[in-house]
Each structure stands twice: as C-alpha cells, then as structure tokens.
C-alpha cells in the first residue's frame, strides 16, 4: 500500500506546471490555475475576470515583497 501511495504522489507531482517568476507578457494570461488560459479565452470559473500575476500587482520585485527566499531567483 505504501508503494502505491508513493507512486501516486510522484505522478501528481509531475502534473503541476512551474509558475513563471517573471513572465514576458503577464497581462496576456490568466494566472488563476494551472491552465494559464489566454486573457480572452478563459476556460475555468465564470469567465468574468482573469487573475493577475503577482508581478502585475506588486511590481518586478514581488518575490521580495511576498517574503520568498532569495534562492527562487
């Protein structure tokens, strides 16, 4: 049972997409889930608004503002 659980966790870990820290055009994408839909073709939610990237809200140094470790650079 433990081996099957570990295999399932490993498979799920590979499904999550990496979150870009400094995307080139963050305004073109919805950052609300792992789908990263185009701003004009939202696939999840009610389609009312897109979720902005933290860089759009807090600026280029958003990692420092959020208190993230500097090793994420």
LODRENZA-908831 format. One line per 2 residues: number of its first residue (from 1); for each residue x, y, z of C-alpha. Coordinates in pm, 1 decimal, padded with zeros to 6 digits, always signed. Layout:
NUM = X Y Z | ...
***
This chain:
1 = +00000.0 +00000.0 +00000.0 | +00280.6 +00244.7 +00083.4
3 = +00449.9 +00187.5 -00252.5 | +00126.5 +00254.0 -00443.7
5 = +00072.6 +00575.1 -00246.9 | +00425.7 +00691.8 -00326.9
7 = +00377.7 +00620.8 -00697.8 | +00050.1 +00816.4 -00698.6
9 = +00215.6 +01112.0 -00525.1 | +00503.8 +01108.4 -00773.7
11 = +00259.2 +01111.5 -01065.1 | +00063.3 +01403.5 -00916.6
13 = +00382.4 +01597.9 -00850.3 | +00467.5 +01579.9 -01219.5
15 = +00131.2 +01725.7 -01321.3 | +00169.6 +02071.5 -01170.1
17 = +00318.4 +02328.7 -01404.4 | +00600.9 +02550.3 -01291.2
19 = +00497.2 +02905.1 -01207.6 | +00695.0 +03162.2 -01409.7
21 = +00852.0 +03419.2 -01179.5 | +00899.1 +03696.1 -01437.6
23 = +00684.9 +03629.2 -01747.2 | +00743.0 +03848.4 -02051.1
25 = +00376.0 +03948.7 -02104.3 | +00185.4 +03865.0 -01782.8
27 = -00121.6 +04062.7 -01892.3 | -00192.7 +03813.9 -02172.4
29 = -00255.3 +03516.5 -01940.2 | -00491.1 +03428.4 -01655.2
31 = -00285.0 +03303.7 -01360.7 | -00574.5 +03160.2 -01157.8
33 = -00498.6 +02790.1 -01218.2 | -00254.5 +02559.0 -01397.3
35 = -00426.2 +02606.5 -01733.5 | -00276.0 +02954.0 -01794.2
37 = -00556.4 +03047.9 -02033.7 | -00536.9 +03342.5 -02269.5
39 = -00698.1 +03655.9 -02127.0 | -00976.3 +03643.5 -02387.0
41 = -01048.1 +03267.8 -02368.3 | -01091.5 +03173.6 -02001.8
43 = -01172.5 +02804.2 -01951.6 | -01240.1 +02791.5 -01577.6
45 = -01458.0 +02991.4 -01342.6 | -01733.7 +03214.6 -01468.6
47 = -01512.2 +03397.3 -01715.5 | -01577.6 +03735.7 -01558.7
49 = -01214.4 +03835.1 -01492.6 | -00867.2 +03695.4 -01521.2
51 = -00637.9 +03651.3 -01221.5 | -00336.2 +03882.2 -01249.7
53 = +00021.2 +03766.1 -01199.8 | +00175.8 +03883.7 -00869.0
55 = +00424.4 +04088.8 -01072.1 | +00133.3 +04296.5 -01204.8
57 = +00007.1 +04365.0 -00854.0 | +00331.0 +04417.2 -00660.8
59 = +00589.8 +04508.8 -00926.3 | +00909.0 +04349.2 -01053.5
61 = +01036.4 +04275.5 -00702.5 | +00720.7 +04087.8 -00599.6
63 = +00923.1 +03795.0 -00463.1 | +01089.2 +04020.0 -00206.4
65 = +00754.4 +04180.9 -00123.6 | +00599.0 +03838.3 -00064.8
67 = +00885.8 +03735.8 +00162.1 | +01000.3 +03446.8 -00057.3
69 = +01352.7 +03311.4 -00010.9 | +01608.7 +03463.2 -00246.5
71 = +01703.7 +03115.3 -00372.3 | +01399.2 +03121.9 -00603.9
73 = +01562.1 +03373.8 -00838.7
***
